[in-house]
């Protein structure tokens, strides 16, 4: 991936085809997870991810939280799914020749991307058991490659943020 840069009002970057496919798949995975949010087994790793994506409003997890969830979760799920679809759509419109995929985002799309990248990282972190910054240091074995994807998505997000901030200054 080449870092995001600002060109006029748009932000642009270039992704290798494999990177584009990975990011589109991760966004699709978030959509799938959200679509099954109510039916997730509480003992599954997906349940931890849902709890990160749709956190409790109250610490007690009681009646107030259930009420809050009842009134807000549907809209939140829809917004998160739309943000993920914005990532999928950009790559679906890209060149299928196997070469780099050029991405151009306007301000609204950039915000959708930032939110989706956050959701992807929250989902991966839940699966890896990352709760605090230093938790990454203890991950080894087969989860190491997943941690590398987590770090790469963080790089994509950071690159996009830097490009957005360059306009503000």
Legacy VTK file of the C-alpha trace (Angstrom):
# vtk DataFile Version 3.0
C-alpha trace
ASCII
DATASET POLYDATA
POINTS 169 float
0.000 0.000 0.000
1.164 3.478 -0.774
0.143 5.914 1.973
-2.906 8.105 1.564
-2.218 11.563 0.215
-4.483 14.526 -0.294
-5.175 15.736 -3.798
-7.576 18.623 -3.737
-10.575 17.535 -1.693
-9.906 13.827 -2.217
-7.651 11.357 -0.472
-5.878 8.818 -2.628
-3.843 5.682 -2.028
-2.819 2.624 -3.957
-3.293 -0.944 -2.715
-1.832 -4.116 -4.137
-4.608 -6.392 -5.371
-3.997 -8.842 -2.491
-4.217 -6.003 0.049
-7.449 -4.770 -1.527
-8.896 -8.277 -1.378
-7.931 -8.673 2.292
-9.409 -5.332 3.307
-12.614 -5.959 1.353
-12.929 -9.412 2.957
-12.384 -8.002 6.453
-15.095 -5.393 5.837
-17.409 -8.139 4.556
-16.638 -10.193 7.679
-17.656 -7.253 9.878
-20.926 -6.980 7.950
-21.601 -10.694 8.408
-20.840 -10.498 12.115
-23.196 -7.541 12.522
-25.977 -9.238 10.583
-25.900 -12.120 13.083
-25.416 -9.927 16.171
-28.535 -11.097 17.983
-27.972 -14.799 17.345
-24.335 -15.082 18.415
-23.549 -17.797 20.955
-22.329 -16.114 24.182
-19.504 -18.677 24.410
-18.130 -17.940 20.939
-15.267 -15.597 20.003
-17.786 -13.711 17.859
-19.648 -12.722 21.018
-16.571 -10.833 22.280
-16.328 -9.063 18.926
-20.008 -8.069 19.009
-19.509 -6.698 22.519
-16.661 -4.540 21.196
-18.685 -3.320 18.226
-21.861 -2.760 20.244
-20.637 -1.976 23.751
-22.876 -1.741 26.776
-23.993 1.753 27.723
-24.152 0.929 31.417
-21.651 -1.075 33.408
-24.256 -3.067 35.302
-25.558 -4.711 32.118
-29.026 -4.652 33.602
-32.384 -3.315 32.584
-31.109 0.152 31.619
-28.567 -1.364 29.278
-31.143 -3.661 27.699
-33.393 -0.646 27.117
-30.566 1.370 25.592
-29.600 -1.547 23.366
-33.197 -2.003 22.242
-33.434 1.610 21.059
-29.974 2.064 19.547
-28.529 -1.212 18.293
-30.469 -1.433 15.033
-29.366 2.028 13.879
-25.802 1.431 15.016
-25.637 -1.899 13.187
-26.996 -0.280 10.018
-24.414 2.535 10.154
-21.559 0.125 10.775
-22.720 -2.106 7.918
-22.917 0.931 5.581
-19.395 1.973 6.581
-18.129 -1.511 5.777
-19.991 -1.468 2.466
-18.214 1.791 1.563
-14.885 -0.070 1.793
-16.177 -3.047 -0.185
-17.632 -0.786 -2.891
-14.379 1.091 -3.470
-12.507 -2.127 -4.103
-15.324 -3.668 -6.143
-15.071 -0.720 -8.527
-11.293 -1.183 -8.827
-9.290 -2.692 -11.637
-9.440 -6.500 -11.741
-6.242 -6.839 -13.774
-4.232 -7.992 -10.790
-2.348 -4.710 -10.557
-2.493 -2.103 -7.839
-5.928 -0.708 -7.040
-6.090 3.067 -6.811
-8.470 4.357 -4.148
-9.970 7.835 -4.186
-12.070 8.949 -1.221
-14.004 12.146 -0.672
-14.450 13.477 2.879
-17.597 11.429 3.575
-16.057 8.205 2.262
-12.913 8.832 4.314
-15.025 9.052 7.484
-16.804 5.813 6.583
-13.444 4.158 5.992
-12.064 5.347 9.339
-15.084 3.963 11.168
-14.900 0.657 9.311
-11.157 0.313 9.937
-11.847 0.873 13.634
-14.518 -1.844 13.569
-12.159 -4.236 11.791
-9.455 -3.624 14.387
-11.927 -4.034 17.271
-13.094 -7.334 15.803
-9.557 -8.649 15.325
-8.513 -7.432 18.783
-11.443 -9.264 20.361
-10.411 -12.484 18.647
-6.805 -12.095 19.764
-7.733 -11.115 23.320
-6.163 -7.666 23.021
-7.510 -5.484 25.817
-4.498 -3.221 26.497
-1.578 -1.869 24.467
0.957 -4.341 25.823
-1.257 -7.377 25.096
0.201 -7.491 21.583
3.592 -8.434 23.028
2.383 -11.804 24.289
0.794 -12.983 21.031
2.771 -15.688 19.277
2.260 -18.858 17.294
-0.504 -19.060 14.687
-2.100 -15.839 15.954
1.038 -13.924 14.981
-0.104 -13.606 11.356
-3.492 -12.290 12.512
-1.635 -9.768 14.676
0.291 -8.646 11.592
-3.003 -8.038 9.759
-4.227 -6.093 12.804
-1.088 -3.937 12.695
-1.401 -3.419 8.930
-5.025 -2.277 9.243
-3.758 0.148 11.904
-1.200 1.439 9.409
-3.919 1.978 6.778
-5.999 3.842 9.358
-3.050 5.942 10.508
-2.166 6.820 6.918
-5.727 7.964 6.260
-5.773 10.027 9.470
-2.484 11.739 8.586
-3.819 12.646 5.141
-7.003 14.045 6.697
-5.029 16.034 9.276
-2.759 17.490 6.581
-5.787 19.342 5.255
-6.773 20.722 8.649
-3.399 22.301 9.460
LINES 1 170
169 0 1 2 3 4 5 6 7 8 9 10 11 12 13 14 15 16 17 18 19 20 21 22 23 24 25 26 27 28 29 30 31 32 33 34 35 36 37 38 39 40 41 42 43 44 45 46 47 48 49 50 51 52 53 54 55 56 57 58 59 60 61 62 63 64 65 66 67 68 69 70 71 72 73 74 75 76 77 78 79 80 81 82 83 84 85 86 87 88 89 90 91 92 93 94 95 96 97 98 99 100 101 102 103 104 105 106 107 108 109 110 111 112 113 114 115 116 117 118 119 120 121 122 123 124 125 126 127 128 129 130 131 132 133 134 135 136 137 138 139 140 141 142 143 144 145 146 147 148 149 150 151 152 153 154 155 156 157 158 159 160 161 162 163 164 165 166 167 168
